[in-house]
Amino acid sequence: MVSHNLQFSSLKKRIVQANFSGGHISSDSGLLLLREIDKTLKLSDQLAECFDDPRRQSHVQHDLKSMIQQRLMALAAGYEDLNDHDHFRHDYALQTVLDRDQPLASSPTLHRMEACAQRQSCVKAHQILWQQFVQSFSAPPKQIILDLDASDIPVHGDQPDKFFHGYYDHYCYLPLYVFADRFPLVTYLRPSDKDGAYHCAAILRLLVSFLRQHWSDVQIIFRGDSGFCRQPILRYCERYKVDYIVGIARNKRLERTINNGISLLKQIHQLKRELNQTGQTREYWDFLYRAGSWHRPRKVIAKLEITDKGANPRFLLTTLKGDAKDLYQLDYCACGEMENRIKDQQLDLFGKRTSSKHWWSNQWRLLLSAYVFLLFEHLRLQLDDPVFKRMSVNNLRLKLIKVAAVIIRNTRRVQFYLSEAYPYQDIFRRLVQSLV
């Protein structure tokens, strides 16, 4: 094909032209890094075992492993739609990552694969995540904190089990996420007509049982907001020696309990204002409290805060020992970091793309985003630069995955000619040396 020059405005006295005869160039050469991580962890191999392949194997061109790996790498590179694969399947970088030199699976082929996802496929995929978590420790941990949170996924089409949610003010799903620090353990799709703590007690029971099979003496702490302050969860934790620190919605009885403290803080705040000291007045207390439906008193931590707008008390339930201020600020508030991990999955790794008409296909897509997040976390572990360790997934993608290269293939080798102007060459080299 003849490539005609495209004419641009001149640079001083020089003509600026462009054409499409530069050979095969990819903008995703950094996927080679994730390829090495995937080979080490064998994520694609294990995920392929979650499916029963109904196809006649003698006629199969794209096996399950390569299709799952194709989906993982495309999400990592920023391609959220199955339709994107109709073009991306011809990319030499992606073909090399999949150990192929021919066009990869098309979007209809990938759609048929995802439509085969069933409940058991998603259960096995979660079990693989848990195994990966256990294997990530070189020695038994002393403590594991399980963060639970729910978030919405807007639904705009005719997906199954969609309901209107009054709080979010739209039709949505309400998935449950469980993290241990930065490690994703559960991404559980749920309809939004259920309580935010729906099935949480059962999931917590399964997780605790699994973890204690490997580490019988580990301290497990359940952490969540007031939406997870439910009797079945609290009773399970107390019965099976799982510590908890969880929010509790304020009520008139709790506010009456701390009424004297609030009055005192208001006086202190007024005195500070008279001395022209702006800001807020804050104090932390702990006390025993028993609601009418509880079978026993429980320890409550109260954050008493007075601002110019008035009192704003907050409450926690916990079985942990220690100073009330430290428990609130250091132990409980750290769960807010989990929201950033959910954003990484939903926004940067397209965990909101639940547009399939099959329920379990949508659940499978949530799991894929968790697995891509896991690939990025293992990439992050190889970095000794503190700036990179704090970056979002999208920033890591832009700096380490979106690497331009001219790719030349022959019978002896596949050569990637990376840009001389790439600003992170030293980091890229160190990553290759540590991964290969």
Secondary structure, DSSP 8 states (H G I E B T S, - for coil): -----EEEEEETTEEEEE-S-S--EES-TTHHHHHHHHHHHTHHHHHHTTS---S-GGG-SS-HHHHHHHHHHHHHHT--SGGGHHHHTT-HHHHHHTT-SS----HHHHHHHHHT--HHHHHHHHHHHHHHHHHT-SS--SEEEEEEEE--EE--S--TT-EEETTTTEEEE--EEEEETTEEEEEE--BTTS-TTTTHHHHHHHHHHHHHHH-TT-EEEEEE-GGG--HHHHHHHHHTT-EEEEEE---HHHHHHTHHHHHHHHHHHHHHHHTT--S-EEEEEEEEE--TT-SS-EEEEEEEEEETTEE--EEEEE---S-HHHIIIIIIGGGGHHHHHHHIIIIIS-TT----SSHHHHHHHHHHHHHHHHHHHHHHHT---HHHHT--HHHHIIIII---EEEEE-SS-EEEEE-TT-TTHHHHHHHHHHH-
